[in-house]
Amino acid sequence: MKKNKYGKEIELLAPAGSYEKAIIAFKYGADAIYIGTPKISLRTKAKIEQEDLEKVVTYAHSHGKKVYAAINIYADDDQYENIIEQCKMLEKLKVDGIIAADGGIIETIKEHAPSIPINISTQANTISLPACKFWKHNGAKRVILGREINIENLKKIMKDKDDDLEVEIFIHRSNMFFIFGKMLPK
């Protein structure tokens, strides 16, 4: 991974909607990928099912790369059986983080995948330092800032956040538009 002018590592993270796309992302320089299964992530067009996750993680880790798994839906009660099953599997696979925004899912991750770091999804619309502090207090290792953040808030967060809280931002143009943080296709 490259380092910024402050000596901190910068991770190039890319989406991967299938095993094949994950391999391509890694071959073209991604340090990490994020993936999600269609049933319990917002990656509804993803072609990665649970059996593919093991192949992706094995490949990534054998090449010094990272995999973050998205469980970034806002869940109904009837979805928690699948979420618990996925958390247990992700714990066994030792993914590098789980991306979530729903408080119930975050508590489920803490219970069923306690060794996996929690990354707060951009879906949580985190755009302020107090919100970053809230998420860190509630178990987050990383906060993926809301795409609506302005440069002044970003600078304040980076200056005043706890050193051990990682911050991730999107730098690409989105193919989605957002209403109150919910992704909708264009």
Secondary structure as the mmCIF struct_conf table of DSSP 4:
data_model
#
loop_
_struct_conf.conf_type_id
_struct_conf.id
_struct_conf.beg_label_comp_id
_struct_conf.beg_label_asym_id
_struct_conf.beg_label_seq_id
_struct_conf.end_label_comp_id
_struct_conf.end_label_asym_id
_struct_conf.end_label_seq_id
STRN STRN1 LYS A 2 LYS A 3
TURN_TY1_P TURN_TY1_P1 LYS A 5 TYR A 6
BEND BEND1 GLY A 7 GLY A 7
STRN STRN2 GLU A 9 ILE A 10
STRN STRN3 LEU A 13 PRO A 15
BEND BEND2 GLY A 17 SER A 18
HELX_RH_AL_P HELX_RH_AL_P1 TYR A 19 LYS A 27
TURN_TY1_P TURN_TY1_P2 TYR A 28 GLY A 29
BEND BEND3 ASP A 31 ASP A 31
STRN STRN4 ALA A 32 ILE A 35
TURN_TY1_P TURN_TY1_P3 PRO A 38 ILE A 40
BEND BEND4 SER A 41 LEU A 42
TURN_TY1_P TURN_TY1_P4 THR A 44 LYS A 45
HELX_RH_AL_P HELX_RH_AL_P2 GLN A 50 SER A 62
TURN_TY1_P TURN_TY1_P5 HIS A 63 GLY A 64
STRN STRN5 LYS A 66 ALA A 70
BEND BEND5 ILE A 73 ILE A 73
HELX_RH_3T_P HELX_RH_3T_P1 ASP A 77 GLN A 79
HELX_RH_AL_P HELX_RH_AL_P3 TYR A 80 LEU A 93
TURN_TY1_P TURN_TY1_P6 LYS A 94 LYS A 94
BEND BEND6 ASP A 96 ASP A 96
STRN STRN6 GLY A 97 ALA A 100
HELX_RH_AL_P HELX_RH_AL_P4 GLY A 103 HIS A 112
TURN_TY1_P TURN_TY1_P7 PRO A 114 SER A 115
BEND BEND7 ILE A 116 ILE A 116
HELX_LH_PP_P HELX_LH_PP_P1 PRO A 117 PRO A 117
STRN STRN7 ILE A 118 ILE A 120
HELX_RH_3T_P HELX_RH_3T_P2 THR A 122 ALA A 124
BEND BEND8 SER A 128 SER A 128
HELX_RH_AL_P HELX_RH_AL_P5 LEU A 129 HIS A 137
TURN_TY1_P TURN_TY1_P8 ASN A 138 GLY A 139
STRN STRN8 ALA A 140 ILE A 144
TURN_TY1_P TURN_TY1_P9 ARG A 147 GLU A 148
HELX_RH_AL_P HELX_RH_AL_P6 ILE A 151 ASP A 160
BEND BEND9 LYS A 161 LYS A 161
TURN_TY1_P TURN_TY1_P10 ASP A 163 ASP A 164
STRN STRN9 GLU A 166 GLU A 168
BEND BEND10 HIS A 172 HIS A 172
BEND BEND11 ASN A 175 ASN A 175
STRN STRN10 MET A 176 ILE A 179
TURN_TY1_P TURN_TY1_P11 PHE A 180 GLY A 181
STRN STRN11 LYS A 182 PRO A 185
#
